Amino acid sequence: MFPQIHMIRTLFLILLIFCSISTCQKTNEFHHILLYTWSENVGGQKKEAFLKIFEELPSAIEGLEKVRIAEIENSSGDYDFVIDLTFSSNRILKHYQSHPNHQKIEHLANEVIQDYSYFQYSMK
């Protein structure tokens, strides 16, 4: 199977899993899904610091409703974990991308992340 088709199928399956275990019935919510691979030899403290920034985002950004972090047990792209950010709208996501905490994430990611991918979807 072509790698791109396999990746799209994998991302779709992740989307279905998150929808089945979350409250996707809420309309107009906007999801920003991040798939990450840790860099080799990254220590536990740096991993914890990276994830802690995400965990604290809902209290720092109004309209960022929920952050879910899950370890990936099997991935075609060798991703280690997934983060599902739930926003009340796409406008809030754009605000998040210029927020100082997002800048912290980008800065620390250069040290701890080897690879990443993302996709977005909204519930209508």
Secondary structure as UniProt FT lines:
FT   HELIX           3..21
FT   TURN            22..25
FT   TURN            27..28
FT   STRAND          30..38
FT   TURN            40..41
FT   HELIX           44..60
FT   TURN            62..63
FT   STRAND          64..71
FT   TURN            76..77
FT   STRAND          81..87
FT   HELIX           90..97
FT   HELIX           100..112
FT   STRAND          113..122
//
